[in-house]
Amino acid sequence: MTDEFVMSEGMVVAMRYVLTDGPFRGGSGEVWQARDRNLDDRLVALKRARFDRHGLEVFRQLQRERSALIELNHSHVVTLYDVVPVDSAGEEAGYWLVMEWVSGGSLAAVMKNASKGEEALLSPGEAAVYGRQIATALAAVHAKNIIHGDVKPGNLFWSPDGDNVKLGDFGTALRLDDNTTARANIWLTPGYAAPEVKLHGTPRPESDVYSLGCTLYALMTGWPPVHIGPKSTARPWWARRDRLGTTADLGPIHDALSAMLRPEVAARPSAADAAALLARAADRAERTGRGRLWRRLAVSALAVVVFASTAWFVSLVTRDDAASATDGVLGDPRTADPCALIDATAFSRFGSTMLDRAYGNFQRCDVIVSPGFDAPVDVEVQFEEKPLEEGVVPARHVGEFEIVGWPPESDACVRGLPLTPSDGGTSVIVNVDFHDDPGSTDLCVFADVAADVAARSLDRLRQAGQVLPRRSFRDGSLAHLDACSLLKGDALAAEIPGVDAATPDIGYGRWQCRWRSTTDAIEVDVRFDQSEPMDATDGQPTTITDREAFVSPEGDGHGTCVVNVMNRTYHGQYGRTVAEMLQVTVSEHKAGDLPTCQKATALATAAAAALPPK
């Protein structure tokens, strides 16, 4: 099939529709924005098959979309206004679909913008409200014996008022009596397709419900809840154990998603029942103060204002700090922002990404990359207050900054960047490992990308005579404290024979401190940590100085005991609950049954007593 007529802006289709912008090319056709001269220049979308080497299949997709939409009239389905023939010769010249112009864009932009820190992901209340709208749309679709077949963020669209969403792109739709269900194996979207579709290529109406559950989860957390391993086996989110799995803060929508994401088709609710579950979740969210944020209309303008004001503030801070930092790029170590050295969009070609500012100690920033075809990858950038040992991977330079590395391991890859002499021997460390289960991805590809991004950022700052952007911490944060001041000599001596209390190893920002015994193979490490709130699966629950705590024997390997003491929780990025913790680890590298956890608990009690009151 060939396209005999090249379309361009200003051309008129069917003596009525004036093409004003385009083409916008998608997977199932070519879309133009147009003005309808017969209806006061109303904006519409004109969609036709894209005539390339896939033209015949795309043409058939368009036929399916026309067939589905022509039967539907629903407030949360993109409206089909008209069908007009394409002015072209040939048996399969086809037609234009004249549809509602949905100016708000797709919900895929929510995840993309969130990965760049420009917009929050959906709250549980928002997800429940918008999810109910799409569930009612799916109920209407299924009532016509039609399966959408590809529910995902990219096929949900904001209405112009920003308060509603609509289901679009029916190019993969099929009827329940079709004999072409094997086609689902070709068109499924990894991460959103139901287990029966991935394994057998047999979509059902409940498959759309499962995909909607995956979509809502992704819009709240940054990626879909299923893990596609090397053998394409799907594990639903409740079977996982990672920080965005069972412990994600799903709030009032938890029960609805649990039902929608059941692996057995017969156990899932229908779309109508899912709509009812989500409506109840939205009501609970409103009652508990976790409802909609009502920010869609203003999000673009707000992003511009926030960006402009942030850039102005950062430029003032960096100029002032630069004046006192000579030729250094770090500035005050405690306020230097490690997230300024990592860019989530640099990894978007590998899969969906999410920037995480609150994972681990305060000197690090992470990007979680979910390739879809392999295990999620954690790209970590952090400051270390010590010179780098010489790496054995050949060094390379980006501007004035050197990147060194070490031989890759099966589950990790590390790169390092020494900062300037004026930065007191501080280095930037890039550590990449698998976030959940081991995978087969080459982790050093990610490490090299992250190191290049960090080096380019540092070089730009150095050339401009500036230091890294600043950040601030909330009142009551452990980031304001000195970990080395929490344990006094007498408390250390009571538990660690021969301890050298006067000369600890001090970590970056004084957020970590380590003491060693001079007579025994015993160490105690005190540091601050951030993660999701803990539960009994993370250690034995207990109470230390009126604070919730968890004791984990062997928590950091053989001969260790880790005690985590909760300091506070707060609502962090993407509506997730983040816990700040004091972490005390005792390591005893001696034979015999030593009371490691007794020592760790005693030292954690002494350190927690030095924390400010809650």
ChimeraX attribute file (.defattr): number of C-alpha atoms within 10 A of each C-alpha:
attribute: neighborCount
match mode: 1-to-1
recipient: residues
	/A:1	15
	/A:2	14
	/A:3	15
	/A:4	12
	/A:5	10
	/A:6	6
	/A:7	14
	/A:8	14
	/A:9	14
	/A:10	13
	/A:11	15
	/A:12	17
	/A:13	18
	/A:14	13
	/A:15	10
	/A:16	15
	/A:17	24
	/A:18	23
	/A:19	23
	/A:20	17
	/A:21	15
	/A:22	16
	/A:23	18
	/A:24	11
	/A:25	13
	/A:26	11
	/A:27	12
	/A:28	23
	/A:29	21
	/A:30	18
	/A:31	22
	/A:32	22
	/A:33	25
	/A:34	26
	/A:35	22
	/A:36	20
	/A:37	14
	/A:38	10
	/A:39	10
	/A:40	8
	/A:41	13
	/A:42	13
	/A:43	21
	/A:44	25
	/A:45	24
	/A:46	30
	/A:47	23
	/A:48	23
	/A:49	28
	/A:50	24
	/A:51	18
	/A:52	12
	/A:53	10
	/A:54	12
	/A:55	17
	/A:56	16
	/A:57	15
	/A:58	22
	/A:59	23
	/A:60	17
	/A:61	22
	/A:62	27
	/A:63	19
	/A:64	17
	/A:65	22
	/A:66	21
	/A:67	17
	/A:68	22
	/A:69	23
	/A:70	14
	/A:71	13
	/A:72	17
	/A:73	14
	/A:74	16
	/A:75	15
	/A:76	23
	/A:77	25
	/A:78	24
	/A:79	21
	/A:80	22
	/A:81	14
	/A:82	13
	/A:83	17
	/A:84	14
	/A:85	13
	/A:86	17
	/A:87	14
	/A:88	14
	/A:89	12
	/A:90	11
	/A:91	7
	/A:92	12
	/A:93	19
	/A:94	20
	/A:95	20
	/A:96	23
	/A:97	26
	/A:98	24
	/A:99	20
	/A:100	19
	/A:101	21
	/A:102	20
	/A:103	16
	/A:104	17
	/A:105	18
	/A:106	20
	/A:107	19
	/A:108	17
	/A:109	17
	/A:110	21
	/A:111	26
	/A:112	20
	/A:113	16
	/A:114	22
	/A:115	24
	/A:116	16
	/A:117	19
	/A:118	18
	/A:119	19
	/A:120	20
	/A:121	25
	/A:122	24
	/A:123	24
	/A:124	28
	/A:125	28
	/A:126	25
	/A:127	26
	/A:128	30
	/A:129	24
	/A:130	24
	/A:131	24
	/A:132	26
	/A:133	21
	/A:134	26
	/A:135	27
	/A:136	21
	/A:137	24
	/A:138	30
	/A:139	22
	/A:140	20
	/A:141	23
	/A:142	21
	/A:143	14
	/A:144	14
	/A:145	15
	/A:146	24
	/A:147	25
	/A:148	24
	/A:149	26
	/A:150	24
	/A:151	29
	/A:152	25
	/A:153	22
	/A:154	17
	/A:155	16
	/A:156	23
	/A:157	25
	/A:158	20
	/A:159	19
	/A:160	15
	/A:161	11
	/A:162	17
	/A:163	15
	/A:164	17
	/A:165	27
	/A:166	22
	/A:167	26
	/A:168	22
	/A:169	24
	/A:170	26
	/A:171	24
	/A:172	21
	/A:173	23
	/A:174	25
	/A:175	19
	/A:176	16
	/A:177	9
	/A:178	8
	/A:179	9
	/A:180	12
	/A:181	18
	/A:182	13
	/A:183	15
	/A:184	21
	/A:185	16
	/A:186	9
	/A:187	15
	/A:188	19
	/A:189	17
	/A:190	17
	/A:191	24
	/A:192	26
	/A:193	30
	/A:194	33
	/A:195	26
	/A:196	17
	/A:197	19
	/A:198	21
	/A:199	13
	/A:200	12
	/A:201	20
	/A:202	17
	/A:203	26
	/A:204	22
	/A:205	23
	/A:206	25
	/A:207	29
	/A:208	27
	/A:209	32
	/A:210	28
	/A:211	25
	/A:212	29
	/A:213	28
	/A:214	27
	/A:215	27
	/A:216	26
	/A:217	27
	/A:218	25
	/A:219	26
	/A:220	25
	/A:221	26
	/A:222	27
	/A:223	26
	/A:224	25
	/A:225	26
	/A:226	26
	/A:227	24
	/A:228	19
	/A:229	18
	/A:230	12
	/A:231	8
	/A:232	15
	/A:233	13
	/A:234	21
	/A:235	15
	/A:236	20
	/A:237	23
	/A:238	15
	/A:239	12
	/A:240	17
	/A:241	13
	/A:242	15
	/A:243	15
	/A:244	18
	/A:245	20
	/A:246	16
	/A:247	18
	/A:248	19
	/A:249	23
	/A:250	22
	/A:251	17
	/A:252	22
	/A:253	27
	/A:254	17
	/A:255	13
	/A:256	21
	/A:257	25
	/A:258	16
	/A:259	18
	/A:260	27
	/A:261	28
	/A:262	20
	/A:263	18
	/A:264	12
	/A:265	20
	/A:266	9
	/A:267	12
	/A:268	20
	/A:269	21
	/A:270	22
	/A:271	28
	/A:272	19
	/A:273	19
	/A:274	28
	/A:275	26
	/A:276	17
	/A:277	22
	/A:278	27
	/A:279	22
	/A:280	18
	/A:281	27
	/A:282	26
	/A:283	16
	/A:284	18
	/A:285	22
	/A:286	15
	/A:287	10
	/A:288	12
	/A:289	9
	/A:290	18
	/A:291	21
	/A:292	20
	/A:293	10
	/A:294	11
	/A:295	11
	/A:296	18
	/A:297	13
	/A:298	10
	/A:299	15
	/A:300	13
	/A:301	11
	/A:302	15
	/A:303	15
	/A:304	12
	/A:305	12
	/A:306	13
	/A:307	13
	/A:308	12
	/A:309	12
	/A:310	13
	/A:311	13
	/A:312	11
	/A:313	13
	/A:314	17
	/A:315	17
	/A:316	13
	/A:317	16
	/A:318	22
	/A:319	16
	/A:320	14
	/A:321	22
	/A:322	22
	/A:323	14
	/A:324	10
	/A:325	19
	/A:326	14
	/A:327	19
	/A:328	23
	/A:329	28
	/A:330	31
	/A:331	24
	/A:332	15
	/A:333	18
	/A:334	19
	/A:335	18
	/A:336	20
	/A:337	22
	/A:338	24
	/A:339	23
	/A:340	17
	/A:341	21
	/A:342	27
	/A:343	22
	/A:344	23
	/A:345	18
	/A:346	14
	/A:347	21
	/A:348	16
	/A:349	10
	/A:350	15
	/A:351	16
	/A:352	22
	/A:353	28
	/A:354	27
	/A:355	22
	/A:356	21
	/A:357	20
	/A:358	20
	/A:359	19
	/A:360	19
	/A:361	21
	/A:362	25
	/A:363	25
	/A:364	21
	/A:365	24
	/A:366	25
	/A:367	24
	/A:368	24
	/A:369	26
	/A:370	25
	/A:371	22
	/A:372	22
	/A:373	19
	/A:374	20
	/A:375	21
	/A:376	26
	/A:377	25
	/A:378	24
	/A:379	28
	/A:380	24
	/A:381	28
	/A:382	23
	/A:383	26
	/A:384	19
	/A:385	17
	/A:386	15
	/A:387	16
	/A:388	18
	/A:389	11
	/A:390	12
	/A:391	15
	/A:392	10
	/A:393	13
	/A:394	10
	/A:395	15
	/A:396	11
	/A:397	13
	/A:398	16
	/A:399	13
	/A:400	14
	/A:401	19
	/A:402	16
	/A:403	22
	/A:404	22
	/A:405	25
	/A:406	17
	/A:407	12
	/A:408	15
	/A:409	11
	/A:410	13
	/A:411	16
	/A:412	19
	/A:413	22
	/A:414	25
	/A:415	24
	/A:416	29
	/A:417	25
	/A:418	22
	/A:419	23
	/A:420	18
	/A:421	12
	/A:422	14
	/A:423	19
	/A:424	14
	/A:425	14
	/A:426	21
	/A:427	21
	/A:428	26
	/A:429	25
	/A:430	27
	/A:431	22
	/A:432	28
	/A:433	24
	/A:434	21
	/A:435	18
	/A:436	16
	/A:437	15
	/A:438	16
	/A:439	19
	/A:440	13
	/A:441	18
	/A:442	15
	/A:443	23
	/A:444	21
	/A:445	11
	/A:446	24
	/A:447	26
	/A:448	18
	/A:449	17
	/A:450	26
	/A:451	27
	/A:452	21
	/A:453	18
	/A:454	26
	/A:455	26
	/A:456	17
	/A:457	17
	/A:458	27
	/A:459	17
	/A:460	15
	/A:461	20
	/A:462	21
	/A:463	12
	/A:464	13
	/A:465	18
	/A:466	25
	/A:467	28
	/A:468	28
	/A:469	26
	/A:470	21
	/A:471	13
	/A:472	11
	/A:473	12
	/A:474	9
	/A:475	8
	/A:476	14
	/A:477	15
	/A:478	24
	/A:479	22
	/A:480	15
	/A:481	16
	/A:482	16
	/A:483	25
	/A:484	22
	/A:485	13
	/A:486	18
	/A:487	21
	/A:488	15
	/A:489	12
	/A:490	10
	/A:491	16
	/A:492	22
	/A:493	14
	/A:494	13
	/A:495	17
	/A:496	25
	/A:497	15
	/A:498	15
	/A:499	22
	/A:500	16
	/A:501	19
	/A:502	9
	/A:503	11
	/A:504	16
	/A:505	13
	/A:506	18
	/A:507	19
	/A:508	19
	/A:509	21
	/A:510	20
	/A:511	22
	/A:512	22
	/A:513	23
	/A:514	20
	/A:515	23
	/A:516	23
	/A:517	17
	/A:518	13
	/A:519	11
	/A:520	14
	/A:521	13
	/A:522	22
	/A:523	18
	/A:524	25
	/A:525	21
	/A:526	26
	/A:527	23
	/A:528	24
	/A:529	23
	/A:530	20
	/A:531	16
	/A:532	19
	/A:533	19
	/A:534	19
	/A:535	13
	/A:536	11
	/A:537	10
	/A:538	13
	/A:539	17
	/A:540	13
	/A:541	17
	/A:542	16
	/A:543	13
	/A:544	20
	/A:545	15
	/A:546	13
	/A:547	15
	/A:548	17
	/A:549	25
	/A:550	23
	/A:551	25
	/A:552	20
	/A:553	20
	/A:554	16
	/A:555	16
	/A:556	13
	/A:557	10
	/A:558	11
	/A:559	21
	/A:560	21
	/A:561	25
	/A:562	27
	/A:563	30
	/A:564	28
	/A:565	30
	/A:566	23
	/A:567	22
	/A:568	16
	/A:569	16
	/A:570	14
	/A:571	11
	/A:572	13
	/A:573	18
	/A:574	22
	/A:575	20
	/A:576	21
	/A:577	17
	/A:578	20
	/A:579	21
	/A:580	25
	/A:581	26
	/A:582	21
	/A:583	24
	/A:584	28
	/A:585	28
	/A:586	31
	/A:587	23
	/A:588	19
	/A:589	14
	/A:590	11
	/A:591	7
	/A:592	8
	/A:593	7
	/A:594	12
	/A:595	11
	/A:596	20
	/A:597	21
	/A:598	14
	/A:599	21
	/A:600	27
	/A:601	24
	/A:602	18
	/A:603	27
	/A:604	27
	/A:605	21
	/A:606	18
	/A:607	23
	/A:608	23
	/A:609	16
	/A:610	13
	/A:611	17
	/A:612	11
	/A:613	9
	/A:614	8
